[in-house]
Amino acid sequence: MQIDPRVSKSMLDMQLLNNMSATTQMGTTDAFSGLLEQVGQLETDGAVTRENSSDVTRDENGLLWLQLGPSRGTASSLYPAPSSTATDGPTTPTAYDDLINEASQKYGVPVALIKAVIDTESSFNPSVTSSAGAKGLMQLMDATAQGLGVSDPYDPVQNIDAGVRYLSYQIKRFNGQENMALAAYNAGPGRVQRLGVNSDEQLMAVLDKLPVETQRYITKIQNAREKYTI
């Protein structure tokens, strides 16, 4: 019996995400070593493929949400960034500051960046659903939300935790380059990796090679971040 390669990839990617927090708490890479062995086997069998433009889910506002793409590096790159990296100053208050601050410390993502993403994705409306089916504050697609252990994407507690966890994964994947991580959050990590860039500066030099929606998304995030930074 043959398994659709995309189904195999999706299932494995979600398994990686589900184990990310648990593995961090255990303080061991054993679980990820096993998962990475599975990745290697799937790659050998040709079952893991990079996403292409047909994988992108778009809505009328240009917001995108992809499942995980292939990761650079070793098992350590799958861990959330340490909380010490969340080094930003005071920010403009929101109704969800407690949840945002908690997720920031937990996953190492700056508070102002989290607020900028939520503002851009949903304008802080926890009940919003895009035309593509993305839901809640950080616009989670159903498959992604389920893979992150979210039972109710409209619940701010679950949505913010899952969205920031996913964003932290992308930041770690791209070695702390936030614009690259944002492009991956919006258009998918495979698109960013195929550009062959290694820094935000290099990304901005070839930004026109990404979808127009993603170009605008990065600009919107930058503007929103300034708005929330005091």
Stockholm file with secondary structure:
# STOCKHOLM 1.0

chainA/1-230         MQIDPRVSKSMLDMQLLNNMSATTQMGTTDAFSGLLEQVGQLETDGAVTRENSSDVTRDENGLLWLQLGPSRGTASSLYPAPSSTATDGPTTPTAYDDLINEASQKYGVPVALIKAVIDTESSFNPSVTSSAGAKGLMQLMDATAQGLGVSDPYDPVQNIDAGVRYLSYQIKRFNGQENMALAAYNAGPGRVQRLGVNSDEQLMAVLDKLPVETQRYITKIQNAREKYTI
#=GR chainA/1-230 SS CCCCHHHHHHHHHHHHHHHHHHHHHHTCSHHHHHHHHHHHHHHHTTCCCCCCGGGCCBCTTCCBCCCCCCCCSSGGGGSCCCGGGCCCCCBCCCTTHHHHHHHHHHHTCCHHHHHHHHHHHHTTCTTCBCTTCCBTTTTBCHHHHHHTTCSCTTCHHHHHHHHHHHHHHHHHHTTTCHHHHHHHHHHCHHHHHTTTCCSHHHHHHTGGGSCHHHHHHHHHHHHHHHHHBC
#=GC SS_cons         CCCCHHHHHHHHHHHHHHHHHHHHHHTCSHHHHHHHHHHHHHHHTTCCCCCCGGGCCBCTTCCBCCCCCCCCSSGGGGSCCCGGGCCCCCBCCCTTHHHHHHHHHHHTCCHHHHHHHHHHHHTTCTTCBCTTCCBTTTTBCHHHHHHTTCSCTTCHHHHHHHHHHHHHHHHHHTTTCHHHHHHHHHHCHHHHHTTTCCSHHHHHHTGGGSCHHHHHHHHHHHHHHHHHBC
//
